């Protein structure tokens, strides 16, 4: 098969790494790819959002199957366009991708189908949002609120406001200052849920769902989960908090009702359904939907997957997941994200990264590239999150030791990482 992967981040590097190993894959392309992906696939200089050029490329290169990595082309309807052109593609169509494309749609959907999530209100004007903040603050005695931009904001559109002032500032930034552009023109304001966060993934074929391995990521930029939210500074799998009992409850109360509800509403979902969860005292609740693999969760999932990924993706697209199964390594995997100084604000680009070969000398370590480019035989940083240093181990502790040993071999003074990835699992012992 001739395969095209869409995207340029660490998630797409992990997908290319897994797909390239499939005996079904005869030729692999990635658009636009990065310096690391170039070792697995032929990179083509087409932006992930340039649907017309992607379709043209697929026709010219006789592409058999397209795997769409990032959320923006899914929300824009790339899968619909390719399928209408007779090109098989993995991922939800535009109507189903609204689960991630609009926080308001997702919350209303949960309300219609009884899916457990935080209480919320939607707002299209700053005045109404501010009044609701004041009213809720008085009623709750100052409990935190969660302010979310309705649209896609690259993982940075969520503020946990622990005071009324912080909540007002978040409303102002989104709806008056336009920090998130059109994505922040509407807001969802939610109650703050207490508990432990986890990431749950399922492959979906429109009617059936196959649970994948669970994971936990680390959203805050600073150690101890401090500082601004990012797209993710690291992840590990399995997540000890996602016990078999909790996973069964998530499938029964969240995943299956979502699949059934989307089908009933004429928006059948095919692809990866990623449920961001809060494990509360009253059971797991949905924080948000994503309609693609997580990043950096995809990196640890691909490291643990023993089965061939490609037939599973094809089965989801073809609607034949009912009797499908996947095998997973018993070992744990842990990914440490190395980011460029300035991230999650304006990252420093163009700096050279050395020592990648030394860092990956251990067979248990794979370095997934996120924001890199090659220039004159050198690897340069070209984004905010730049590398995902990922390792396997008997348990999370061993995977963590191997990952940080690899990080310490990388010579990149302009980069940084958190040094506590995996702390929740290690605290459990």
C-alpha positions as CSV (number, residue, x, y, z in Angstrom):
1,X,0.0,0.0,0.0
2,X,1.0,3.6,-0.7
3,X,0.3,5.6,2.5
4,X,0.3,9.3,3.2
5,X,0.4,10.7,6.8
6,X,-0.7,14.3,7.3
7,X,1.1,16.5,9.8
8,X,4.5,17.5,11.1
9,X,4.6,16.9,14.8
10,X,5.7,14.3,17.3
11,X,2.4,12.5,17.0
12,X,2.9,12.2,13.2
13,X,6.5,11.0,13.7
14,X,5.2,8.2,16.0
15,X,2.5,7.3,13.5
16,X,5.1,7.2,10.6
17,X,7.4,5.1,12.8
18,X,4.7,2.5,13.4
19,X,3.2,2.5,9.9
20,X,6.7,2.2,8.3
21,X,7.1,-1.1,10.2
22,X,4.0,-2.6,8.7
23,X,4.5,-5.3,6.0
24,X,1.4,-3.8,4.3
25,X,3.2,-0.5,3.7
26,X,5.1,-0.3,0.4
27,X,5.7,3.4,0.3
28,X,5.2,6.0,3.0
29,X,4.9,9.8,2.5
30,X,4.3,12.5,5.0
31,X,3.0,16.1,4.4
32,X,4.8,18.2,5.4
33,X,6.8,16.1,7.9
34,X,10.0,17.1,9.7
35,X,13.6,16.2,10.0
36,X,13.0,13.1,12.1
37,X,10.0,11.9,10.0
38,X,12.4,12.1,7.0
39,X,14.1,9.0,8.3
40,X,10.8,7.0,8.0
41,X,9.0,8.6,5.1
42,X,9.4,10.8,2.1
43,X,8.5,14.3,3.2
44,X,6.6,16.4,0.8
45,X,6.3,20.2,1.2
46,X,2.5,20.5,1.5
47,X,0.8,22.1,4.5
48,X,-1.5,19.9,6.5
49,X,-4.4,22.4,5.8
50,X,-3.8,22.6,2.0
51,X,-6.6,20.2,1.1
52,X,-6.5,21.0,-2.6
53,X,-2.8,20.2,-2.9
54,X,-3.1,17.1,-0.7
55,X,-5.9,15.7,-3.0
56,X,-3.8,16.5,-6.1
57,X,-0.8,14.7,-4.6
58,X,-2.8,11.7,-3.7
59,X,-4.1,11.4,-7.3
60,X,-0.6,11.9,-8.8
61,X,1.1,9.4,-6.4
62,X,-1.8,6.8,-6.4
63,X,-2.1,7.0,-2.6
64,X,-4.1,4.1,-1.2
65,X,-4.7,5.4,2.3
66,X,-4.3,8.7,4.1
67,X,-3.9,9.0,7.8
68,X,-4.7,12.5,9.1
69,X,-2.8,13.4,12.3
70,X,-3.7,16.9,13.5
71,X,-7.1,18.3,14.5
72,X,-7.3,21.3,12.2
73,X,-7.5,19.5,8.8
74,X,-10.1,17.1,10.4
75,X,-12.2,20.0,11.6
76,X,-11.8,21.6,8.2
77,X,-13.2,18.5,6.5
78,X,-10.2,17.0,4.8
79,X,-11.4,13.4,5.2
80,X,-14.8,14.3,3.6
81,X,-12.9,15.8,0.6
82,X,-10.6,12.8,0.2
83,X,-13.4,10.2,0.5
84,X,-15.5,12.1,-2.0
85,X,-12.6,11.9,-4.4
86,X,-12.4,8.1,-3.9
87,X,-9.3,8.3,-1.7
88,X,-9.6,6.2,1.5
89,X,-8.8,8.3,4.7
90,X,-8.5,7.7,8.4
91,X,-10.2,10.2,10.7
92,X,-13.6,11.7,11.3
93,X,-15.4,13.9,8.8
94,X,-16.2,17.5,9.5
95,X,-19.5,16.8,11.2
96,X,-18.0,14.3,13.6
97,X,-14.9,16.4,14.2
98,X,-17.1,19.1,15.8
99,X,-16.6,17.1,19.1
100,X,-13.2,18.8,19.2
101,X,-13.8,21.8,16.9
102,X,-16.4,23.3,19.2
103,X,-16.3,23.0,23.0
104,X,-19.9,24.3,23.1
105,X,-21.1,21.6,20.7
106,X,-19.4,18.9,22.8
107,X,-20.9,20.1,26.0
108,X,-24.4,20.3,24.5
109,X,-23.9,16.8,23.1
110,X,-23.0,15.5,26.5
111,X,-26.1,17.1,28.0
112,X,-28.3,15.5,25.3
113,X,-26.9,12.0,25.8
114,X,-26.3,11.9,29.6
115,X,-22.5,11.7,29.4
116,X,-20.9,12.8,32.7
117,X,-19.1,16.1,32.5
118,X,-18.7,19.4,34.4
119,X,-21.7,21.7,34.7
120,X,-21.3,24.6,32.2
121,X,-22.7,27.6,30.4
122,X,-22.0,29.0,26.9
123,X,-21.4,32.7,26.1
124,X,-21.1,34.7,22.9
125,X,-20.5,38.1,24.6
126,X,-18.0,39.3,27.2
127,X,-20.7,41.1,29.3
128,X,-22.7,38.0,29.8
129,X,-19.6,35.9,30.6
130,X,-18.4,38.5,33.2
131,X,-21.9,38.6,34.9
132,X,-21.9,34.8,35.1
133,X,-18.4,34.8,36.6
134,X,-19.6,37.2,39.3
135,X,-22.8,35.3,40.0
136,X,-21.0,32.0,40.2
137,X,-18.2,33.4,42.4
138,X,-20.7,34.7,44.9
139,X,-22.8,31.5,44.9
140,X,-19.8,29.1,45.2
141,X,-17.8,31.1,47.7
142,X,-14.9,31.6,45.3
143,X,-14.5,28.1,43.8
144,X,-12.3,27.9,40.7
145,X,-13.8,28.2,37.2
146,X,-12.6,26.8,33.9
147,X,-12.7,29.2,31.0
148,X,-12.5,27.5,27.5
149,X,-12.3,29.0,24.1
150,X,-14.9,27.3,22.0
151,X,-12.7,26.6,19.0
152,X,-9.3,25.1,18.3
153,X,-6.5,27.0,20.2
154,X,-3.5,24.6,19.9
155,X,-4.0,23.3,23.4
156,X,-3.7,26.8,24.9
157,X,-7.3,28.0,25.1
158,X,-8.1,26.8,28.6
159,X,-7.7,28.8,31.8
160,X,-8.2,27.5,35.3
161,X,-9.2,30.7,37.0
162,X,-8.8,30.4,40.8
163,X,-10.1,33.9,41.5
164,X,-12.7,36.2,40.1
165,X,-10.0,38.4,38.7
166,X,-8.3,35.6,36.9
167,X,-11.7,34.6,35.4
168,X,-12.4,38.2,34.2
169,X,-8.9,38.4,32.7
170,X,-9.4,35.1,30.8
171,X,-12.7,36.4,29.4
172,X,-11.1,39.7,28.5
173,X,-8.1,38.0,26.7
174,X,-10.4,35.7,24.6
175,X,-13.4,37.9,23.8
176,X,-12.0,41.5,23.9
177,X,-8.3,41.1,23.1
178,X,-8.8,38.3,20.6
179,X,-5.9,36.2,21.9
180,X,-7.3,33.1,20.2
181,X,-8.7,34.7,17.2
182,X,-12.1,33.3,16.0
183,X,-11.6,30.3,18.4
184,X,-12.2,32.6,21.3
185,X,-15.3,34.5,20.0
186,X,-17.4,32.1,22.1
187,X,-16.6,30.7,25.5
188,X,-17.6,27.8,27.6
189,X,-17.4,28.4,31.4
190,X,-17.4,25.2,33.5
191,X,-17.2,24.2,37.1
192,X,-13.8,23.0,38.2
193,X,-13.6,19.3,38.7
194,X,-11.4,17.9,41.5
195,X,-9.4,14.6,40.8
196,X,-6.7,13.1,38.7
197,X,-6.6,13.6,34.9
198,X,-6.1,10.8,32.5
199,X,-6.2,10.3,28.7
200,X,-8.4,7.5,27.3
201,X,-8.3,6.4,23.6
202,X,-10.5,4.3,21.5
203,X,-10.6,3.4,17.8
204,X,-14.1,3.9,16.4
205,X,-15.6,2.6,13.1
206,X,-18.9,4.5,13.2
207,X,-20.7,1.9,15.4
208,X,-18.1,0.0,17.4
209,X,-15.3,1.1,19.7
210,X,-12.0,-0.7,20.5
211,X,-10.3,0.6,23.7
212,X,-6.6,1.4,23.3
213,X,-4.0,1.7,26.1
214,X,-4.5,4.6,28.6
215,X,-2.0,7.3,29.4
216,X,-1.4,10.4,31.5
217,X,0.2,13.6,30.2
218,X,1.6,16.7,31.8
219,X,0.0,19.9,30.5
220,X,1.7,22.5,32.7
221,X,5.0,23.9,31.5
222,X,6.6,23.8,35.0
223,X,7.6,21.0,37.4
224,X,5.0,20.2,40.0
225,X,2.3,21.0,37.4
226,X,2.9,24.7,37.7
227,X,2.8,27.5,35.1
228,X,1.0,28.0,31.9
229,X,-0.8,25.2,30.0
230,X,1.0,23.7,27.0
231,X,0.2,21.2,24.3
232,X,1.9,18.6,26.6
233,X,5.3,18.3,28.2
234,X,5.4,14.6,28.6
235,X,3.4,11.4,29.0
236,X,3.5,7.8,30.1
237,X,1.5,4.6,29.6
238,X,0.0,2.6,31.2
239,X,-1.5,5.0,33.8
240,X,-2.0,3.3,37.1
241,X,-5.0,5.4,37.9
242,X,-6.9,3.9,34.9
243,X,-7.7,0.5,36.5
244,X,-9.6,-2.1,34.6
245,X,-12.7,-1.2,36.6
246,X,-12.4,2.5,35.7
247,X,-11.7,1.7,32.0
248,X,-14.8,-0.4,31.8
249,X,-16.8,2.4,33.3
250,X,-15.4,4.9,30.8
251,X,-16.3,2.6,27.9
252,X,-19.8,2.1,29.3
253,X,-20.6,5.7,30.4
254,X,-18.6,7.8,28.0
255,X,-17.2,6.1,24.9
256,X,-20.1,3.9,23.8
257,X,-22.8,6.5,24.5
258,X,-20.7,9.0,22.4
259,X,-20.4,6.6,19.5
260,X,-24.1,5.7,19.6
261,X,-25.1,9.4,20.1
262,X,-23.1,10.6,17.1
263,X,-24.5,7.9,14.9
264,X,-28.1,8.8,16.1
265,X,-27.5,12.4,15.3
266,X,-26.3,11.6,11.7
267,X,-22.7,12.3,12.5
268,X,-21.1,8.8,12.6
269,X,-17.6,9.0,14.1
270,X,-14.7,7.1,12.6
271,X,-11.2,7.5,13.8
272,X,-9.6,8.0,17.2
273,X,-11.8,9.2,20.0
274,X,-9.7,10.7,22.7
275,X,-11.5,11.4,26.0
276,X,-9.7,13.7,28.4
277,X,-10.9,12.5,31.8
278,X,-11.1,13.7,35.3
279,X,-11.3,10.8,37.8
280,X,-13.5,12.3,40.5
281,X,-14.9,10.9,43.7
282,X,-18.2,10.3,41.9
283,X,-16.6,8.5,39.0
284,X,-14.8,9.5,35.7
285,X,-16.1,12.6,34.0
286,X,-15.3,14.0,30.6
287,X,-13.2,17.1,30.5
288,X,-13.1,17.4,26.7
289,X,-13.1,15.3,23.5
290,X,-10.3,15.2,21.0
291,X,-10.8,13.6,17.6
292,X,-7.2,12.4,17.0
293,X,-4.3,10.8,18.8
294,X,-2.9,12.9,21.6
295,X,0.6,14.4,21.5
296,X,2.7,13.3,23.4
297,X,0.4,10.4,24.3
298,X,0.7,8.9,20.8
299,X,4.4,8.5,21.2
300,X,4.1,6.3,24.3
301,X,1.1,4.3,22.8
302,X,3.1,3.5,19.6
303,X,6.1,2.4,21.7
304,X,3.9,-0.1,23.6
305,X,1.9,-1.4,20.6
306,X,2.9,-4.9,19.6
307,X,0.3,-5.3,16.9
308,X,0.6,-3.9,13.4
309,X,-1.1,-0.4,13.6
310,X,-2.1,-0.2,9.9
311,X,-4.7,-3.0,9.8
312,X,-6.4,-1.4,12.8
313,X,-6.6,2.0,11.2
314,X,-8.0,0.4,8.0
315,X,-10.6,-1.6,10.0
316,X,-11.8,1.6,11.7
317,X,-12.2,3.3,8.3
318,X,-13.9,0.3,6.8
319,X,-16.3,-0.2,9.7
320,X,-15.1,-3.7,10.7
321,X,-13.7,-3.2,14.2
322,X,-16.3,-5.4,16.0
323,X,-14.1,-8.5,16.2
324,X,-10.7,-6.6,16.0
325,X,-8.1,-6.8,18.8
326,X,-4.7,-5.3,19.6
327,X,-1.8,-6.6,21.6
328,X,0.2,-4.3,23.9
329,X,3.6,-4.6,25.6
330,X,3.6,-5.2,29.3
331,X,6.4,-2.6,29.6
332,X,5.7,1.0,30.5
333,X,6.7,3.8,28.1
334,X,7.5,7.4,29.1
335,X,8.0,10.4,26.9
336,X,9.9,13.6,27.9
337,X,9.2,16.6,25.7
338,X,12.1,19.0,25.1
339,X,10.9,22.4,24.2
340,X,12.6,25.6,22.9
341,X,13.2,28.4,25.4
342,X,10.2,30.8,25.3
343,X,7.6,28.1,24.9
344,X,4.6,28.2,25.4
345,X,5.0,31.8,24.4
346,X,7.3,32.7,21.5
347,X,9.8,29.9,21.1
348,X,13.5,30.5,20.1
349,X,13.9,29.0,16.6
350,X,16.9,28.1,14.5
351,X,19.2,26.7,17.3
352,X,21.2,23.6,16.6
353,X,20.5,20.3,18.4
354,X,23.5,17.9,18.8
355,X,23.9,14.5,20.3
356,X,20.8,12.8,19.0
357,X,22.7,9.8,17.9
358,X,24.3,9.4,21.4
359,X,21.0,9.9,23.1
360,X,19.3,7.1,21.1
361,X,22.0,4.5,21.4
362,X,19.8,2.5,23.8
363,X,17.5,0.2,21.9
364,X,14.8,1.0,24.4
365,X,14.9,4.7,23.5
366,X,13.3,6.4,20.4
367,X,13.5,10.1,19.8
368,X,10.4,11.5,18.1
369,X,10.8,14.8,16.3
370,X,8.1,17.5,16.7
371,X,9.5,20.9,15.7
372,X,12.7,20.3,13.8
373,X,14.2,20.9,10.3
374,X,17.4,19.8,8.6
375,X,19.8,22.4,7.3
376,X,23.3,21.7,6.0
377,X,23.6,18.4,7.8
378,X,22.5,19.9,11.1
379,X,19.2,19.5,13.0
380,X,17.7,22.8,14.0
381,X,14.8,23.6,16.3
382,X,11.8,24.9,14.4
383,X,8.9,25.0,16.8
384,X,7.8,25.2,20.5
385,X,7.8,21.5,21.4
386,X,10.8,20.1,19.5
387,X,11.6,16.5,20.6
388,X,9.8,13.7,22.4
389,X,12.5,11.5,24.1
390,X,10.6,8.2,24.6
391,X,11.8,5.1,26.5
392,X,10.5,1.7,27.4
393,X,11.1,0.1,30.8
394,X,9.8,-2.7,33.1
395,X,7.8,0.0,34.9
396,X,7.4,3.8,34.8
397,X,10.4,4.3,37.1
398,X,12.7,2.4,34.7
399,X,11.3,4.1,31.6
400,X,11.7,7.5,33.3
401,X,15.4,6.7,34.1
402,X,16.1,5.7,30.5
403,X,14.3,8.7,29.1
404,X,16.2,11.2,31.2
405,X,19.5,9.5,30.6
406,X,18.8,10.1,26.9
407,X,17.8,13.7,27.5
408,X,21.1,14.3,29.3
409,X,23.0,13.2,26.2
410,X,21.4,15.8,24.0
411,X,23.4,18.9,23.6
412,X,20.9,21.7,23.2
413,X,21.5,24.7,25.6
414,X,18.5,26.5,24.1
415,X,16.1,23.7,25.0
416,X,14.4,22.8,28.3
417,X,12.2,20.0,29.7
418,X,10.3,19.1,32.9
419,X,12.3,16.8,35.1
420,X,9.3,15.2,36.9
421,X,7.5,13.4,34.1
422,X,5.8,10.4,35.6
423,X,5.6,11.8,39.1
424,X,2.0,10.7,39.7
425,X,2.7,7.1,38.8
426,X,5.9,7.1,41.0
427,X,4.0,8.5,43.9
428,X,1.6,5.6,43.8
429,X,4.6,3.3,44.2
